[in-house]
Amino acid sequence: MKLEDIGFYTLSDQRARDVAAAVPGAVCACERAPFPLQRVELIVTDRCNFRCRYCRGVRPELRGDIPVKDAMRTLELWAEGGMRNVRFSGGEPTLYRDLPLLVSTAKEYGCEHIAISTNGSSPGAFYEKLLECGVNDFSVSLDACCSATADIMAGTTGPFNHVVGNIKRLSALTYVTVGVVVTEHNLGELKATVEFAQDCGVADVRVIPAAQYSRHLKPLADRLDLSRHPILRYRFMADRPVRGLEPDDCPTCYLVSDDMAVAGRWHFPCIIYLREGGNPIGEVGPNMREERMQWLLDHDSWTDPICRNNCLDVCIEHNNRVRDIQWSRVKAEAHP
């Protein structure tokens, strides 16, 4: 299977080949990574008008709104590193006053995909403003197919119909995916929720179970229409859990070389590592790529409980692909 077939536009076999070719040469921390940043994510605020039961939040020192000058500086540094795809998230990023400015700036830097992760509760006119500024990807939380369960999942009352209306409206205008987080509160309605999301006209559905619910996905595969949505199909059909490393998986996180998550003054290995309370790699600044390359060389994902227990299937697929490409090259050189 090609990485492109998974359905995430940031994943590709070419990206894996580029990393496989570049990483062996980056053997010291002072060498600048020679390939572009494929995906970056900026936490603009931890504020949110929902109180989702499963939300991990951020570390206390990262709470609050990022100063706009710091956010702009981060975008500038990312642009210098060849930023191709950026995501703004939170908290609820649409509560951040300067979000349209950040989006416009990313567009001016030539960013190919500008994404917003949102709970979908802001006024429709504001989402349309973000579209005008340059957003071409919305990821909206949709954890239920009815208002009663939606209120339980969101820890609030009454936004369900408004959120659904925004999903339908935006799906007619741009690329929209919905994220369905699976917990004990909505597990019994998972099939109905996925079908409801599909009926909203979205481009794809990302089912994100807590680790203990991964095993419940595959039995539903024969009962759902998976033909139109590659991310949904991959997650239901993949012969592995959604979260966590298995014995044959690569212990090296190659993603850290061209993927980045930033909150406040700090850059983290990935957004999952950040949300699980892991330590940052270092401070935001001109040496981030070098620091990340050194972290890659020093870090063993199998001995890190955050990576071992929480790494997502698609990230593992990418890292395994890079490893396999490198092994193939070593064998070819040994036996020309």
C-alpha positions in Angstrom: 0.0 0.0 0.0 1.2 3.5 -0.9 1.2 6.0 1.9 -1.0 8.2 -0.4 -3.7 5.6 -0.2 -4.2 6.3 3.5 -5.9 9.5 2.5 -3.9 12.1 4.5 -2.4 14.7 2.0 0.7 15.1 4.2 1.6 11.4 3.8 3.3 10.1 0.6 5.9 7.6 -0.5 7.9 10.5 -1.9 8.1 12.1 1.5 9.3 8.9 3.0 11.9 8.6 0.3 13.1 12.1 0.9 13.5 11.6 4.6 15.2 8.2 4.1 17.7 9.9 1.8 18.4 12.9 4.0 18.4 11.6 7.6 21.6 9.3 7.3 23.6 12.4 6.3 22.4 14.5 9.3 24.7 12.9 11.7 25.5 15.9 13.8 23.3 18.4 15.5 24.9 21.4 13.7 23.7 20.2 10.2 20.6 21.8 8.9 17.9 19.5 7.6 18.0 19.7 3.8 14.3 19.0 3.1 11.1 21.1 3.7 8.8 21.0 6.6 5.9 18.9 5.5 3.5 19.5 8.3 3.5 22.0 11.2 0.9 22.6 13.9 0.5 25.7 16.2 -1.5 25.8 19.4 -2.9 29.3 19.4 -4.9 29.1 22.7 -6.0 26.5 25.3 -9.3 28.3 25.7 -12.4 26.4 24.6 -16.1 26.8 25.0 -16.6 23.0 25.2 -15.6 20.8 28.1 -15.0 17.5 26.3 -14.6 14.6 28.6 -11.6 13.2 26.7 -9.7 16.5 26.1 -6.1 16.2 27.3 -5.5 20.0 27.5 -2.0 21.3 27.7 0.7 21.6 30.4 0.0 24.5 32.8 2.9 26.5 31.5 1.5 26.4 28.0 -2.0 27.7 28.9 -3.3 31.0 27.6 -3.2 32.7 24.2 0.1 32.7 22.3 1.3 36.3 21.9 0.6 37.2 18.2 4.3 38.3 17.8 5.4 34.9 18.9 3.0 33.2 16.6 4.1 35.3 13.6 7.8 34.6 14.5 7.0 30.9 14.5 5.4 31.1 11.1 8.4 33.1 9.8 10.8 30.4 11.0 8.6 27.6 9.5 8.5 29.5 6.2 12.3 29.6 6.1 12.2 25.9 6.6 10.0 25.3 3.6 6.6 24.9 5.4 4.1 23.2 3.1 1.1 22.4 5.4 0.1 24.2 8.6 -2.6 23.5 11.1 -3.9 25.9 13.7 -5.5 24.3 16.8 -6.2 24.8 20.4 -8.3 24.7 22.6 -10.7 26.2 20.2 -8.6 28.2 17.7 -11.5 30.3 16.5 -11.6 32.0 19.9 -8.2 33.5 19.1 -8.6 37.0 18.0 -5.7 37.1 15.5 -6.4 33.8 13.8 -7.4 35.5 10.5 -4.1 37.3 10.5 -2.1 34.1 11.0 -4.0 32.4 8.2 -3.4 35.3 5.8 0.3 35.2 6.8 0.6 31.5 6.1 -1.0 32.1 2.7 1.4 34.9 1.9 4.2 32.5 2.7 2.9 30.1 0.0 1.6 27.4 2.3 -0.2 24.7 0.2 -2.7 23.6 2.9 -3.9 25.8 5.8 -6.0 23.8 8.2 -8.1 24.6 11.2 -9.1 22.1 13.9 -12.4 23.3 15.4 -15.4 22.2 17.4 -17.5 23.9 14.7 -19.4 26.1 17.1 -18.3 29.6 15.9 -20.6 31.6 13.6 -20.7 30.5 10.0 -19.7 33.9 8.8 -16.4 33.6 10.8 -15.6 30.3 9.1 -16.3 31.9 5.7 -13.9 34.7 6.6 -11.2 32.2 7.4 -11.9 30.7 3.9 -11.4 34.1 2.4 -8.1 34.5 4.3 -6.8 31.2 2.9 -8.0 28.2 4.9 -8.7 25.2 2.6 -9.0 22.4 5.3 -11.4 22.3 8.2 -11.3 19.4 10.7 -14.4 19.5 12.8 -15.3 17.4 15.9 -18.4 15.4 15.5 -18.6 12.8 18.2 -22.3 11.9 18.0 -25.3 11.6 15.7 -27.8 13.1 18.1 -27.8 16.1 20.4 -28.2 14.1 23.6 -25.0 12.2 23.1 -23.2 15.3 21.6 -24.0 17.3 24.7 -22.5 14.5 26.9 -19.3 14.3 24.8 -18.9 18.1 24.6 -19.8 18.8 28.2 -22.1 21.5 27.1 -25.7 22.0 25.9 -27.2 22.9 22.6 -24.5 23.3 19.9 -25.1 20.1 18.0 -27.5 21.5 15.3 -25.4 24.6 14.8 -22.2 22.5 14.4 -23.9 20.1 11.9 -25.1 23.1 9.9 -21.5 24.5 9.7 -20.2 21.1 8.6 -22.7 20.8 5.8 -22.1 24.4 4.7 -18.3 24.2 4.7 -18.3 20.8 3.1 -19.9 22.4 0.0 -17.1 25.0 -0.1 -13.8 23.2 0.7 -12.1 20.1 2.1 -13.7 19.1 5.4 -13.1 16.1 7.6 -14.8 15.2 10.8 -13.1 13.6 13.8 -15.0 11.1 15.9 -13.4 10.4 19.2 -14.6 7.1 20.6 -15.2 6.6 24.3 -17.5 4.5 26.4 -20.2 7.3 26.1 -20.6 7.0 22.3 -19.1 3.6 21.4 -22.6 2.0 21.0 -23.5 4.7 18.4 -20.3 4.6 16.4 -21.8 3.1 13.2 -24.7 5.6 13.3 -22.3 8.5 13.9 -20.1 7.5 11.0 -23.0 7.2 8.7 -24.4 10.5 9.9 -21.1 12.2 9.2 -20.9 10.7 5.7 -24.4 12.1 5.0 -23.1 15.6 5.9 -21.1 15.6 2.7 -17.6 15.5 4.3 -14.5 14.5 2.4 -13.5 12.0 5.0 -14.1 10.7 8.5 -11.3 10.2 11.1 -12.3 7.8 13.8 -10.0 8.3 16.8 -10.6 5.7 19.5 -9.1 5.8 22.9 -6.5 2.9 22.9 -8.8 0.5 24.7 -11.5 0.8 22.0 -9.3 0.2 18.9 -10.4 -3.4 18.7 -14.1 -2.4 18.2 -13.4 -0.8 14.8 -12.7 -3.8 12.5 -16.0 -5.7 13.3 -17.9 -2.7 11.9 -16.0 -2.6 8.6 -18.5 -4.9 6.8 -21.4 -2.8 8.0 -20.2 0.5 6.7 -19.7 2.1 3.2 -16.0 2.6 3.1 -15.7 3.1 -0.6 -15.7 6.9 -0.7 -13.5 7.8 2.3 -9.8 6.5 2.3 -9.0 7.6 5.9 -12.1 5.9 7.2 -11.4 2.8 5.1 -7.7 2.6 6.3 -8.7 3.0 10.0 -11.4 0.3 9.8 -9.4 -2.1 7.6 -5.8 -1.8 8.9 -4.6 -4.9 10.6 -3.2 -3.0 13.6 -4.5 -1.0 16.6 -5.0 2.7 16.0 -2.7 3.6 18.9 0.6 2.1 20.1 3.6 0.4 18.7 3.8 -3.3 18.0 6.9 -5.5 18.2 7.9 -5.1 14.5 7.4 -1.4 14.4 10.2 1.1 13.8 11.7 2.5 17.1 12.9 5.7 15.3 10.5 8.7 14.9 11.5 9.9 11.4 8.4 12.2 11.4 10.1 14.5 13.8 12.5 15.6 11.1 9.9 17.3 8.9 6.9 17.6 11.2 6.5 19.9 14.1 4.2 21.0 16.9 4.6 24.3 18.8 2.9 25.7 21.9 4.0 28.9 23.5 7.8 29.2 23.3 8.4 25.5 22.8 8.5 22.9 20.0 7.5 19.3 20.7 8.1 16.0 18.8 4.5 15.9 17.7 1.0 17.1 18.7 0.3 13.8 20.5 3.5 14.1 22.5 2.5 17.6 23.5 -1.1 16.7 24.5 0.1 13.7 26.5 2.3 16.0 28.7 5.6 15.1 27.2 8.6 17.4 27.4 9.5 19.8 24.6 12.6 19.3 22.5 13.6 22.9 22.8 12.7 26.6 22.4 11.3 28.0 19.2 14.2 29.5 17.3 16.5 29.1 14.3 18.0 25.9 15.6 14.8 23.9 15.8 15.5 21.6 12.8 18.9 20.7 14.1 17.5 20.1 17.6 14.9 17.8 16.2 17.4 15.9 14.1 19.4 15.3 17.2 16.3 14.2 19.1 15.6 11.7 16.3 19.0 10.2 16.5 19.0 9.9 20.3 15.4 8.9 20.9 14.0 5.3 21.1 10.3 5.3 20.8 10.0 1.8 22.4 11.5 3.1 25.7 9.3 6.2 25.7 5.9 5.3 27.2 4.2 8.2 25.4 5.4 7.0 22.0 5.0 3.3 22.8 1.4 3.6 23.9 0.0 6.6 21.9 1.7 6.8 18.5 -1.0 6.8 15.8 -1.2 4.1 13.1 -0.5 6.5 10.2 2.6 7.9 11.9 3.8 4.4 12.5 3.2 3.5 8.8 5.3 6.5 7.7 8.2 5.6 10.1 8.1 1.9 9.1 8.2 3.0 5.4 11.3 5.2 5.9 13.0 2.3 7.8 12.2 -0.2 5.0 13.5 2.2 2.3 16.7 2.6 4.2 17.1 -1.2 4.7 16.5 -1.8 1.0 19.2 0.7 0.1 21.7 -0.9 2.5 21.0 -4.4 1.0 21.3 -3.0 -2.5 24.7 -1.5 -1.7 25.9 -4.7 0.0 24.9 -6.8 -3.0 25.2 -4.6 -6.1 
